[in-house]
Amino acid sequence: MVSNVEPEELAAAIKHLSERAEQHAPQPQSPVRIRLREHFGCDPAELPVVSWPLEAWDRPNLQVAIDAWLAGTSPPRSPMTGPCASPRTICTRRLPSCAAVATS
């Protein structure tokens, strides 16, 4: 059965359908967020964020410590995961932003 629908009504219905679909579509999640949820057993957004300032001159010492820790385990106990960034941008990426829910 075909009914006469005005173009404006059809356009409004399609727009409404599109908006509802966008509101109820599943949100894509970053791989980091998924790994954190699996590791901690809860939503990473529920966890407190703790940070410790690290002077630029001390970063090589941190890398040496990580390398020594990894050298003591063969193979490593767990895979290392993190964002790839240049030295210029690495200071601006924080774990909460990597684990955030994607928004449109």
PALODO-467046 format. One record per residue: residue in one letter; x, y, z of N, C-alpha, C, O in turn. Coordinates in Angstrom, 3 decimals, decimal comma. Layout:
N
<a; <X; Y; Z>; <X; Y; Z>; <X; Y; Z>; <X; Y; Z>>
...
***
This chain:
104
<m; <0,845; -1,171; 0,000>; <0,000; 0,000; 0,000>; <0,891; 1,235; 0,000>; <1,777; 1,359; 0,845>>
<v; <0,670; 2,124; -0,916>; <1,450; 3,341; -1,051>; <0,602; 4,502; -0,573>; <-0,545; 4,668; -0,988>>
<s; <1,187; 5,307; 0,312>; <0,452; 6,486; 0,770>; <1,171; 7,722; 0,275>; <2,372; 7,697; 0,005>>
<n; <0,436; 8,781; 0,160>; <1,030; 10,043; -0,285>; <1,671; 10,732; 0,909>; <0,990; 11,141; 1,848>>
<v; <2,965; 10,851; 0,858>; <3,722; 11,508; 1,915>; <4,378; 12,727; 1,305>; <5,005; 12,667; 0,247>>
<e; <4,215; 13,812; 1,993>; <4,836; 15,053; 1,520>; <6,355; 14,947; 1,661>; <6,834; 14,331; 2,613>>
<p; <7,117; 15,524; 0,747>; <8,586; 15,470; 0,826>; <9,126; 16,014; 2,148>; <10,101; 15,483; 2,679>>
<e; <8,515; 17,048; 2,677>; <8,970; 17,620; 3,949>; <8,796; 16,620; 5,088>; <9,659; 16,499; 5,958>>
<e; <7,654; 15,893; 5,074>; <7,407; 14,894; 6,110>; <8,423; 13,754; 6,010>; <8,957; 13,289; 7,017>>
<l; <8,676; 13,316; 4,782>; <9,652; 12,252; 4,563>; <11,040; 12,700; 5,019>; <11,745; 11,948; 5,692>>
<a; <11,426; 13,897; 4,663>; <12,737; 14,423; 5,063>; <12,837; 14,510; 6,581>; <13,870; 14,154; 7,148>>
<a; <11,787; 14,973; 7,246>; <11,784; 15,070; 8,711>; <11,886; 13,688; 9,337>; <12,603; 13,511; 10,322>>
<a; <11,181; 12,707; 8,784>; <11,227; 11,346; 9,319>; <12,617; 10,739; 9,153>; <13,126; 10,083; 10,062>>
<i; <13,225; 10,959; 7,994>; <14,576; 10,436; 7,755>; <15,571; 11,106; 8,695>; <16,454; 10,441; 9,237>>
<k; <15,440; 12,394; 8,890>; <16,329; 13,121; 9,803>; <16,171; 12,587; 11,222>; <17,164; 12,377; 11,919>>
<h; <14,939; 12,369; 11,653>; <14,677; 11,839; 12,991>; <15,279; 10,442; 13,137>; <15,902; 10,132; 14,152>>
<l; <15,090; 9,604; 12,119>; <15,648; 8,249; 12,145>; <17,169; 8,296; 12,234>; <17,769; 7,541; 12,999>>
<s; <17,791; 9,173; 11,464>; <19,244; 9,307; 11,479>; <19,750; 9,753; 12,849>; <20,752; 9,233; 13,341>>
<e; <19,058; 10,717; 13,467>; <19,460; 11,199; 14,789>; <19,339; 10,096; 15,834>; <20,226; 9,940; 16,674>>
<r; <18,250; 9,328; 15,790>; <18,060; 8,226; 16,742>; <19,127; 7,157; 16,543>; <19,663; 6,618; 17,512>>
<a; <19,433; 6,853; 15,290>; <20,458; 5,848; 15,015>; <21,809; 6,297; 15,558>; <22,551; 5,495; 16,125>>
<e; <22,125; 7,560; 15,388>; <23,397; 8,083; 15,890>; <23,454; 8,052; 17,413>; <24,494; 7,729; 17,988>>
<q; <22,339; 8,388; 18,072>; <22,289; 8,383; 19,537>; <22,444; 6,985; 20,110>; <23,045; 6,817; 21,171>>
<h; <21,918; 5,990; 19,434>; <21,900; 4,633; 19,984>; <22,936; 3,704; 19,369>; <22,973; 2,517; 19,695>>
<a; <23,764; 4,218; 18,496>; <24,819; 3,396; 17,899>; <25,891; 3,114; 18,946>; <26,174; 3,974; 19,780>>
<p; <26,490; 1,929; 18,919>; <27,560; 1,645; 19,877>; <28,752; 2,565; 19,634>; <29,111; 2,844; 18,490>>
<q; <29,353; 3,025; 20,709>; <30,508; 3,907; 20,613>; <31,775; 3,078; 20,418>; <32,009; 2,132; 21,169>>
<p; <32,595; 3,415; 19,425>; <33,852; 2,681; 19,262>; <34,773; 2,971; 20,449>; <34,789; 4,083; 20,977>>
<q; <35,531; 1,967; 20,857>; <36,445; 2,135; 21,986>; <37,873; 1,923; 21,521>; <38,144; 1,122; 20,626>>
<s; <38,767; 2,647; 22,140>; <40,172; 2,518; 21,774>; <40,698; 1,166; 22,259>; <40,227; 0,642; 23,268>>
<p; <41,666; 0,605; 21,546>; <42,268; -0,654; 21,996>; <42,897; -0,525; 23,385>; <42,904; -1,487; 24,153>>
<v; <43,420; 0,648; 23,708>; <44,022; 0,856; 25,028>; <42,941; 0,736; 26,102>; <43,165; 0,103; 27,134>>
<r; <41,777; 1,334; 25,871>; <40,685; 1,255; 26,840>; <40,238; -0,189; 27,044>; <39,990; -0,610; 28,174>>
<i; <40,137; -0,942; 25,964>; <39,727; -2,340; 26,065>; <40,744; -3,131; 26,877>; <40,366; -3,912; 27,750>>
<r; <42,032; -2,939; 26,598>; <43,083; -3,655; 27,342>; <43,071; -3,284; 28,817>; <43,241; -4,149; 29,676>>
<l; <42,870; -1,991; 29,119>; <42,820; -1,571; 30,523>; <41,631; -2,204; 31,240>; <41,768; -2,669; 32,372>>
<r; <40,465; -2,228; 30,591>; <39,288; -2,830; 31,219>; <39,533; -4,313; 31,491>; <39,185; -4,813; 32,560>>
<e; <40,128; -5,013; 30,534>; <40,432; -6,431; 30,729>; <41,428; -6,622; 31,871>; <41,282; -7,545; 32,673>>
<h; <42,429; -5,766; 31,948>; <43,466; -5,901; 32,966>; <42,936; -5,600; 34,372>; <43,175; -6,364; 35,308>>
<f; <42,218; -4,486; 34,512>; <41,751; -4,069; 35,838>; <40,415; -4,688; 36,229>; <40,068; -4,701; 37,410>>
<g; <39,660; -5,201; 35,265>; <38,372; -5,798; 35,573>; <37,272; -4,789; 35,851>; <36,243; -5,136; 36,431>>
<c; <37,480; -3,538; 35,440>; <36,453; -2,511; 35,601>; <36,701; -1,417; 34,563>; <37,712; -1,422; 33,860>>
<d; <35,774; -0,500; 34,486>; <35,897; 0,618; 33,551>; <37,053; 1,512; 34,001>; <37,057; 1,963; 35,146>>
<p; <38,026; 1,778; 33,139>; <39,158; 2,618; 33,557>; <38,746; 4,022; 33,988>; <39,474; 4,674; 34,736>>
<a; <37,596; 4,493; 33,531>; <37,141; 5,825; 33,932>; <36,810; 5,879; 35,428>; <36,760; 6,963; 36,010>>
<e; <36,584; 4,720; 36,052>; <36,263; 4,675; 37,477>; <37,506; 4,710; 38,354>; <37,402; 4,887; 39,568>>
<l; <38,666; 4,544; 37,761>; <39,909; 4,487; 38,528>; <40,487; 5,881; 38,741>; <40,342; 6,753; 37,885>>
<p; <41,145; 6,094; 39,886>; <41,777; 7,403; 40,093>; <42,992; 7,560; 39,183>; <43,646; 6,578; 38,832>>
<v; <43,282; 8,778; 38,814>; <44,457; 9,087; 38,001>; <45,528; 9,616; 38,935>; <45,325; 10,606; 39,638>>
<v; <46,660; 8,950; 38,935>; <47,780; 9,341; 39,787>; <48,958; 9,625; 38,864>; <49,235; 8,852; 37,948>>
<s; <49,635; 10,710; 39,102>; <50,791; 11,032; 38,268>; <51,941; 11,503; 39,144>; <51,753; 11,918; 40,287>>
<w; <53,105; 11,427; 38,590>; <54,304; 11,888; 39,273>; <55,118; 12,650; 38,240>; <55,449; 12,111; 37,184>>
<p; <55,444; 13,915; 38,544>; <56,220; 14,682; 37,564>; <57,606; 14,063; 37,372>; <58,268; 13,676; 38,335>>
<l; <58,022; 13,981; 36,127>; <59,317; 13,412; 35,797>; <60,089; 14,458; 35,006>; <59,677; 14,867; 33,921>>
<e; <61,197; 14,875; 35,559>; <62,022; 15,869; 34,880>; <62,553; 15,305; 33,566>; <62,794; 14,103; 33,452>>
<a; <62,730; 16,163; 32,594>; <63,216; 15,727; 31,274>; <64,557; 15,009; 31,382>; <64,804; 14,042; 30,661>>
<w; <65,417; 15,473; 32,272>; <66,738; 14,857; 32,402>; <66,666; 13,464; 33,017>; <67,623; 12,696; 32,915>>
<d; <65,527; 13,120; 33,664>; <65,402; 11,826; 34,312>; <64,710; 10,779; 33,422>; <64,649; 9,606; 33,789>>
<r; <64,200; 11,185; 32,279>; <63,516; 10,236; 31,390>; <64,427; 9,103; 30,917>; <63,978; 7,958; 30,862>>
<p; <65,694; 9,378; 30,572>; <66,564; 8,249; 30,196>; <66,713; 7,222; 31,325>; <66,814; 6,024; 31,061>>
<n; <66,727; 7,683; 32,574>; <66,819; 6,754; 33,700>; <65,583; 5,856; 33,764>; <65,685; 4,671; 34,084>>
<l; <64,417; 6,425; 33,460>; <63,198; 5,631; 33,425>; <63,306; 4,579; 32,323>; <62,936; 3,425; 32,538>>
<q; <63,805; 4,959; 31,153>; <63,957; 3,995; 30,062>; <64,924; 2,893; 30,443>; <64,684; 1,727; 30,126>>
<v; <66,016; 3,236; 31,117>; <66,990; 2,221; 31,562>; <66,320; 1,260; 32,537>; <66,548; 0,052; 32,471>>
<a; <65,502; 1,781; 33,432>; <64,810; 0,930; 34,401>; <63,825; -0,009; 33,710>; <63,732; -1,184; 34,063>>
<i; <63,093; 0,507; 32,728>; <62,147; -0,338; 31,984>; <62,901; -1,416; 31,216>; <62,493; -2,577; 31,213>>
<d; <64,009; -1,037; 30,558>; <64,806; -2,011; 29,815>; <65,352; -3,098; 30,739>; <65,346; -4,275; 30,377>>
<a; <65,823; -2,715; 31,927>; <66,355; -3,691; 32,883>; <65,247; -4,618; 33,375>; <65,459; -5,820; 33,531>>
<w; <64,091; -4,064; 33,614>; <62,953; -4,878; 34,069>; <62,558; -5,890; 33,003>; <62,323; -7,060; 33,302>>
<l; <62,487; -5,425; 31,745>; <62,121; -6,327; 30,657>; <63,196; -7,371; 30,396>; <62,878; -8,495; 30,007>>
<a; <64,463; -7,021; 30,603>; <65,549; -7,968; 30,374>; <65,497; -9,112; 31,380>; <65,968; -10,213; 31,094>>
<g; <64,931; -8,858; 32,546>; <64,845; -9,890; 33,581>; <63,737; -10,893; 33,337>; <63,646; -11,883; 34,062>>
<t; <62,909; -10,679; 32,364>; <61,819; -11,595; 32,049>; <61,926; -11,994; 30,594>; <62,029; -11,140; 29,713>>
<s; <61,904; -13,279; 30,344>; <61,997; -13,735; 28,967>; <60,994; -14,851; 28,750>; <61,184; -15,923; 29,324>>
<p; <59,968; -14,684; 27,986>; <59,528; -13,444; 27,356>; <58,913; -12,511; 28,397>; <58,659; -12,932; 29,525>>
<p; <58,673; -11,265; 28,039>; <58,052; -10,344; 28,999>; <56,735; -10,906; 29,524>; <56,013; -11,589; 28,799>>
<r; <56,426; -10,615; 30,791>; <55,213; -11,133; 31,424>; <53,957; -10,670; 30,711>; <52,963; -11,394; 30,659>>
<s; <53,999; -9,497; 30,178>; <52,834; -8,986; 29,456>; <53,318; -8,080; 28,340>; <54,373; -7,454; 28,446>>
<p; <52,542; -8,015; 27,274>; <52,968; -7,145; 26,177>; <52,909; -5,674; 26,576>; <52,033; -5,249; 27,329>>
<m; <53,845; -4,927; 26,061>; <53,860; -3,483; 26,301>; <52,916; -2,841; 25,291>; <52,964; -3,157; 24,102>>
<t; <52,075; -1,955; 25,755>; <51,126; -1,271; 24,890>; <51,190; 0,213; 25,186>; <51,329; 0,620; 26,339>>
<g; <51,091; 1,015; 24,149>; <51,068; 2,452; 24,361>; <50,988; 3,162; 23,034>; <51,158; 2,557; 21,976>>
<p; <50,729; 4,443; 23,099>; <50,631; 5,217; 21,855>; <52,011; 5,478; 21,272>; <52,985; 5,639; 22,007>>
<c; <52,088; 5,518; 19,963>; <53,321; 5,914; 19,293>; <53,274; 7,428; 19,134>; <52,288; 7,982; 18,649>>
<a; <54,318; 8,068; 19,534>; <54,336; 9,523; 19,432>; <55,770; 9,988; 19,274>; <56,715; 9,304; 19,669>>
<s; <55,907; 11,140; 18,703>; <57,236; 11,724; 18,585>; <57,607; 12,340; 19,931>; <56,725; 12,607; 20,747>>
<p; <58,887; 12,568; 20,175>; <59,272; 13,192; 21,451>; <58,568; 14,528; 21,695>; <58,373; 14,931; 22,841>>
<r; <58,193; 15,205; 20,624>; <57,539; 16,499; 20,769>; <56,105; 16,356; 21,298>; <55,624; 17,223; 22,028>>
<t; <55,427; 15,265; 20,932>; <54,029; 15,108; 21,332>; <53,834; 14,146; 22,490>; <52,741; 14,083; 23,053>>
<i; <54,858; 13,400; 22,858>; <54,667; 12,386; 23,893>; <54,254; 13,002; 25,232>; <53,541; 12,368; 26,010>>
<c; <54,690; 14,215; 25,501>; <54,345; 14,853; 26,769>; <52,899; 15,338; 26,792>; <52,365; 15,625; 27,863>>
<t; <52,261; 15,434; 25,637>; <50,895; 15,936; 25,618>; <49,867; 14,815; 25,662>; <48,693; 15,082; 25,921>>
<r; <50,270; 13,558; 25,417>; <49,333; 12,431; 25,473>; <49,343; 11,872; 26,884>; <50,402; 11,591; 27,445>>
<r; <48,186; 11,715; 27,440>; <48,049; 11,138; 28,763>; <47,196; 9,884; 28,659>; <46,346; 9,782; 27,775>>
<l; <47,416; 8,934; 29,552>; <46,678; 7,686; 29,519>; <45,170; 7,891; 29,554>; <44,464; 7,203; 28,817>>
<p; <44,636; 8,800; 30,369>; <43,182; 8,987; 30,345>; <42,657; 9,392; 28,978>; <41,558; 8,988; 28,599>>
<s; <43,427; 10,188; 28,223>; <42,945; 10,564; 26,894>; <43,012; 9,377; 25,933>; <42,199; 9,287; 25,013>>
<c; <43,963; 8,471; 26,131>; <44,039; 7,285; 25,274>; <42,915; 6,309; 25,578>; <42,462; 5,576; 24,700>>
<a; <42,466; 6,305; 26,834>; <41,436; 5,351; 27,252>; <40,047; 5,952; 27,226>; <39,082; 5,291; 27,609>>
<a; <39,925; 7,188; 26,783>; <38,622; 7,855; 26,779>; <37,681; 7,217; 25,778>; <38,107; 6,628; 24,784>>
<v; <36,404; 7,344; 26,057>; <35,392; 6,875; 25,127>; <35,384; 7,816; 23,934>; <35,377; 9,036; 24,099>>
<a; <35,386; 7,261; 22,754>; <35,381; 8,080; 21,547>; <34,050; 8,820; 21,434>; <32,988; 8,262; 21,709>>
<t; <34,127; 10,064; 21,031>; <32,917; 10,858; 20,818>; <32,910; 11,348; 19,392>; <33,957; 11,507; 18,764>>
<s; <31,706; 11,587; 18,887>; <31,614; 12,042; 17,486>; <31,635; 13,539; 17,402>; <31,567; 14,097; 16,307>>
***
